[in-house]
Amino acid sequence: MKQLFSKDKWKYAFYTVSHPADGYYEIRHRERGSVPIAVLLVILFSISFSINRISASFIVNDIDPLTINLLSELVSVLLLYLLFCVGNWSITCLMNGEGRLKDIAIALGYAMIPMIVCMNIGTIFSHAVAADEGAFYYMIIGIGIAYGVFMMLVGVMEVHNYTLGKTLITIFLTFVAIFIIIFVVLLVMDLINQVIGFFYSIYQELIFRA
């Protein structure tokens, strides 16, 4: 476990931010990445996102902090992360993708770094801006999100050895796969509830007749 969170692993995560193409290539072909670090970065992103919504200045934030549940948002982000990883892996298996599930997880996790940094800088900066300077806050947040999305795109492209066009098609199909997974899960849960209800009604009937 110590090796998975080693100093070199952390340094390489930040190297990937400045050299996305080379970084993701090394992750896929030379095992330079770390899944635990990637998951931790997703957790840190969720916390940073929630803190931004709670603590950002009222000048740029009109959300009531009392309506925000840190735990539920963390679970939602982790579920979306898991769904994207599984959805992308299932699609790329059918499209001759070279990336493994762990490579996809690392690629997405490392892409959170610019979002985490800019989200926290934006939260702090929001308390120093005047009412007519809110555009600078949104620019900071926008840069983090844009670069994070760019890293995700490069990550998927590199770990699967795809062209840009095929990567875009794959990402679109990944979202289709996510909706299918959610639909199937909801369908199975509904079926299980119906089966439980059926047997419970039989149990009640037996108790009533007894």
matplotlib code that plots the C-alpha trace (Angstrom):
import matplotlib.pyplot as plt

x = [0.0, 2.9, 4.3, 0.9, 1.0, 4.7, 6.3, 7.2, 3.6, 2.4, 5.1, 4.1, 0.4, 1.4, 3.8, 0.8, -0.9, 2.0, 2.6, -0.8, 0.1, 3.5, 2.1, -0.9, 1.3, 3.7, 0.7, -0.6, 2.7, 5.0, 2.7, 3.5, 0.1, -1.8, -5.5, -5.6, -4.2, -6.7, -9.6, -8.3, -8.1, -11.8, -12.7, -10.7, -12.5, -15.9, -14.9, -13.5, -16.7, -18.8, -16.7, -16.9, -20.7, -20.7, -17.9, -17.7, -18.6, -22.2, -21.1, -20.6, -22.6, -26.4, -26.7, -28.0, -25.2, -27.9, -29.1, -25.8, -25.0, -21.3, -21.7, -24.5, -22.5, -19.4, -21.3, -22.8, -19.4, -17.9, -20.9, -20.5, -16.8, -17.4, -20.1, -17.9, -15.0, -17.2, -19.1, -16.0, -14.3, -17.3, -17.5, -13.8, -13.7, -16.0, -13.9, -10.4, -9.4, -6.0, -6.7, -7.6, -10.2, -7.4, -5.9, -9.2, -9.7, -6.2, -6.8, -10.0, -8.7, -5.5, -7.7, -9.2, -6.0, -6.6, -10.2, -9.2, -6.6, -8.7, -11.8, -10.0, -8.2, -11.6, -13.2, -10.5, -10.4, -14.2, -13.8, -11.4, -13.5, -15.9, -19.4, -18.2, -15.1, -17.0, -15.9, -12.4, -13.8, -15.7, -12.6, -10.5, -13.2, -13.7, -9.9, -9.8, -12.8, -11.7, -8.2, -9.6, -11.9, -9.0, -6.9, -9.8, -10.0, -6.2, -6.2, -8.9, -7.2, -3.7, -4.7, -6.7, -4.4, -7.3, -7.5, -9.3, -12.4, -12.6, -12.1, -15.0, -17.3, -16.2, -17.0, -20.5, -21.1, -19.8, -22.6, -25.1, -23.7, -24.0, -27.7, -28.2, -26.4, -28.6, -31.7, -30.8, -30.0, -33.3, -35.1, -33.5, -34.2, -37.8, -38.0, -36.4, -38.9, -41.8, -40.5, -40.1, -43.6, -45.0, -43.4, -44.4, -48.0, -47.9, -46.4, -49.2, -51.8, -50.4, -50.3, -53.9, -55.2, -53.3]
y = [0.0, 2.4, 1.9, 2.8, 6.1, 6.7, 10.1, 9.0, 8.1, 11.5, 13.3, 11.4, 12.3, 16.0, 15.3, 14.0, 17.4, 19.2, 16.4, 14.6, 12.7, 11.4, 10.8, 8.7, 6.7, 5.9, 4.9, 2.5, 0.9, 1.3, 1.0, 4.5, 5.3, 4.4, 3.5, 4.5, 7.9, 8.3, 7.4, 9.8, 12.6, 12.0, 12.2, 15.4, 16.8, 16.0, 17.6, 20.7, 21.0, 20.8, 23.3, 25.7, 25.5, 26.0, 28.6, 30.6, 34.3, 35.3, 37.5, 34.5, 31.9, 32.0, 28.4, 27.9, 25.9, 24.2, 22.4, 20.8, 17.3, 16.6, 12.8, 12.4, 14.5, 12.4, 9.2, 10.7, 11.7, 8.3, 6.5, 8.6, 7.9, 4.2, 4.3, 6.1, 3.8, 0.6, 2.2, 3.2, -0.1, -2.1, 0.0, 0.0, -3.8, -3.9, -1.3, -2.9, -0.5, -1.3, 0.2, -1.8, -0.8, 0.4, 2.5, 4.2, 4.8, 6.4, 8.6, 10.0, 10.4, 12.3, 14.6, 15.9, 17.6, 20.9, 21.0, 20.5, 23.3, 25.8, 25.0, 25.8, 28.8, 30.1, 29.6, 31.6, 34.2, 34.7, 36.4, 39.0, 40.1, 43.0, 42.6, 43.6, 41.3, 38.0, 37.2, 36.5, 33.8, 32.1, 32.3, 30.4, 27.7, 27.5, 27.0, 24.1, 22.4, 22.9, 21.6, 18.6, 17.7, 18.0, 15.7, 13.1, 13.3, 12.8, 10.1, 8.0, 8.5, 7.5, 4.5, 3.0, 4.1, 5.8, 8.7, 11.8, 11.0, 7.5, 8.8, 11.2, 8.5, 6.2, 8.9, 9.4, 5.7, 5.6, 7.9, 5.7, 2.7, 4.6, 5.2, 1.5, 0.4, 2.7, 1.5, -2.2, -1.6, 0.2, -2.6, -5.3, -3.4, -3.0, -6.7, -7.6, -5.3, -7.0, -10.5, -9.5, -8.0, -11.2, -13.4, -11.0, -11.0, -14.9, -14.7, -12.4, -14.6, -17.6, -15.8, -14.6, -18.1, -19.5]
z = [0.0, 0.8, -2.7, -4.2, -2.4, -2.8, -3.4, -7.0, -7.7, -6.5, -8.5, -11.6, -11.1, -11.3, -14.2, -16.0, -15.6, -17.4, -19.9, -20.5, -23.6, -22.4, -18.9, -19.9, -22.3, -19.5, -17.3, -19.8, -20.9, -17.9, -14.9, -13.7, -12.3, -9.1, -8.8, -5.0, -5.8, -8.6, -6.3, -3.6, -6.2, -7.1, -3.4, -3.1, -6.1, -4.6, -1.3, -3.1, -5.2, -2.0, -0.1, -3.1, -3.0, 0.7, 1.2, -2.0, -1.5, -1.9, -4.8, -7.0, -5.1, -4.3, -3.0, 0.5, 2.4, 4.5, 1.4, 0.7, 1.9, 1.7, 2.0, -0.6, -3.1, -2.4, -3.1, -6.2, -7.6, -6.8, -8.4, -11.6, -11.6, -11.3, -14.0, -16.4, -15.9, -16.3, -19.2, -21.1, -20.5, -21.7, -24.9, -25.7, -25.2, -28.2, -30.2, -29.8, -27.0, -25.4, -22.0, -19.0, -16.4, -14.0, -16.8, -17.4, -13.6, -13.4, -16.4, -15.1, -11.5, -12.6, -14.6, -11.4, -10.3, -12.3, -11.2, -7.5, -7.7, -9.6, -7.5, -4.2, -5.7, -6.9, -3.5, -1.8, -4.6, -4.4, -1.0, -2.4, -5.5, -5.8, -7.3, -10.8, -10.7, -10.6, -14.1, -12.8, -10.4, -13.2, -15.4, -12.8, -12.4, -16.1, -16.8, -14.2, -15.7, -19.3, -18.7, -16.7, -19.6, -21.9, -19.7, -19.7, -23.5, -23.9, -21.2, -23.0, -26.3, -25.0, -22.9, -25.7, -28.5, -30.4, -32.8, -31.7, -33.8, -32.4, -28.9, -29.2, -30.6, -27.7, -25.1, -26.6, -26.6, -23.0, -21.9, -23.8, -21.9, -18.6, -19.3, -20.2, -17.0, -14.8, -16.6, -16.1, -12.4, -11.8, -13.6, -11.5, -8.3, -9.3, -10.1, -6.7, -4.9, -6.7, -5.8, -2.2, -2.2, -3.7, -1.1, 1.7, 0.6, 0.7, 4.2, 5.3, 3.8, 5.6, 8.9, 8.4, 7.6, 10.6]

ax = plt.figure().add_subplot(projection="3d")
ax.plot(x, y, z, "-o")
ax.set_aspect("equal")
plt.show()
